[in-house]
């Protein structure tokens, strides 16, 4: 829990520097911002499993 408190403190100190971040995802061959999805699609996006490809 200590880490969470420190994170909140840092966010409060630098709140004026924060900006909105748009997240894009690839849907049907093109990229779309997630914020334009309907509720069902946003739910599907949250359930996706992310993976990292290992370097050869």
TACORTA-V571208 format. One record per residue. N is the residue number from 1. SS is DSSP state (H for helix, E for strand, C for the rest). PSI is psi as a letter, one per 30 degrees, with the letter a starting at -180 (none if undefined). Layout:
n->N ss->SS psi->PSI
n->N ss->SS psi->PSI
This chain:
n->1 ss->C psi->f
n->2 ss->H psi->e
n->3 ss->H psi->e
n->4 ss->H psi->e
n->5 ss->H psi->e
n->6 ss->H psi->e
n->7 ss->H psi->e
n->8 ss->H psi->e
n->9 ss->H psi->e
n->10 ss->H psi->e
n->11 ss->H psi->e
n->12 ss->H psi->e
n->13 ss->H psi->e
n->14 ss->C psi->g
n->15 ss->H psi->e
n->16 ss->H psi->f
n->17 ss->H psi->f
n->18 ss->C psi->k
n->19 ss->C psi->l
n->20 ss->C psi->k
n->21 ss->C psi->k
n->22 ss->C psi->k
n->23 ss->C psi->k
n->24 ss->E psi->k
n->25 ss->E psi->l
n->26 ss->E psi->k
n->27 ss->E psi->k
n->28 ss->C psi->h
n->29 ss->C psi->f
n->30 ss->E psi->l
n->31 ss->E psi->k
n->32 ss->E psi->k
n->33 ss->E psi->k
n->34 ss->H psi->e
n->35 ss->H psi->f
n->36 ss->H psi->f
n->37 ss->C psi->l
n->38 ss->C psi->l
n->39 ss->H psi->e
n->40 ss->H psi->e
n->41 ss->H psi->e
n->42 ss->H psi->e
n->43 ss->H psi->e
n->44 ss->H psi->e
n->45 ss->H psi->e
n->46 ss->H psi->f
n->47 ss->H psi->f
n->48 ss->C psi->k
n->49 ss->C psi->k
n->50 ss->C psi->k
n->51 ss->C psi->l
n->52 ss->C psi->k
n->53 ss->C psi->k
n->54 ss->C psi->k
n->55 ss->C psi->k
n->56 ss->C psi->none
